[in-house]
Amino acid sequence: MDLNKNLSTILNIIKSERQKSMTEFSEELEISRSALQEYLSGAGNPNLSTIEHIAQKLGISPCFLLLGDFKEEQLSAFLKMMDILTLLSDLPTEKRKRFAELLLEIISLWGGDENG
């Protein structure tokens, strides 16, 4: 397992998904542009507090940054779901409940009779 490679892959995918420039992404993460370049290339060696800081800024687990072994399309789908969850958390309780009801209904359709 290559932790630097995992970090590099995940940061590159997130940067691409968010369509951020190097400067914009480094500002979002509150790290220097040069440090970000090293992490994106897989050459950087961040300490644990830096990993935790980056994860907090991205709203994900530090373990995900280091151990995430995802294909780009899997990570892309995960990030979209995280964005949806963030938006949902801002909704009033009644709307969140209604969303959950509708989501459960959609999920039940997947498990239903494929002929009907």
N, C-alpha and C positions, 0 to 999 in steps of 0.2 A: 504494500500500500504506500503510495507516494502522497503525503499530505500536501506538499507544495503544489503538486500537479492538480490535486482535487480543488484546492483553493483557487488556483489559476483558472481552471475550467469553469468553476461556478461563478467567480467574479466576472470573467469574460462574458458568460451567458447573460448574467444579470445586467451588465453594462449594455450589452447589445439589445436585450429586451426593452430596457428603459430608454434606449436610443440617446444615451448620454455621451458627451465628449469626455475625454480624459480629465479635463479641468472640472467639468460639471460633476463627474462621478467622484473625483477626489474631494470636492467641496461637500458633496452629499455625505460622504463617509468621514469627513473631517480628518483626512490624512493628507500628507503631502503628495503632490503629483508624482514625484520621483519614487516614493514608496509604493504608490499604486502601480506604477509601471513595472516595478520589480515583482510585485505580487501577481500581476497579470501575465508576466512572462514566465512565472514559475521559479524565478531566481531569488525572490525575497524570502526572508526567514523571519516572519513576524513572531513576536513573543505572545504568550497566552493572553495577556491583557489587551494587546492589539487585536487579536482574533475576536475576543469578547466585545470590544468596542465596535468593530466592523459589523459583527453579527447583530448587535443592538441597533445600529444605524439602519441595517437592512430589515430588521424585524424578524430575524430567523435565529435558530439555535446555532451556537458556535460549533457544535458537533456536525451540523449539516454542512458548514463551510469546509470542514476538514475531512469528513468521512463520506460525504455525499458522493456516490458513484452513480451518476445519472447520465442518461443520454440527453442530448440537448432538448429534444421534444418533450421528454418527461419533466425536465426542470422547467421548461417554458410553461407547461400546463400547471405545475406546482405553483409557480410564481403568479400566474393568472388567478389561481384559487386564493392565494394569499391576498392579492389585491381586492378580490371580491369580499373576503372576510373582513378586511380593513374597512371597506365601504359599509358592510353590514353592521359593523360595530357602532357606526355613527347613526344608525336608524333608531327610531323610537321602538320600545319593547314590542308593541302590538304589530308593527311592520316586520320585525325580526321573527316573531312567532308565525306570522302569515307566510313569510318566505320559507321557514322551516317546514310548514305544512305542505306548501307547494313542492318543495324539493323532495319530501318523502313520497308525495304522489307520483312525481316523475320517476323516482327510483323504483317504485312498485310497478310501474309500467314495464321496466326492463325485465323484471322477474315474471311477468305475466305470460299468458299463452301467446306464442308467436303467431298463431293462426288467426287470432282475434284482434 
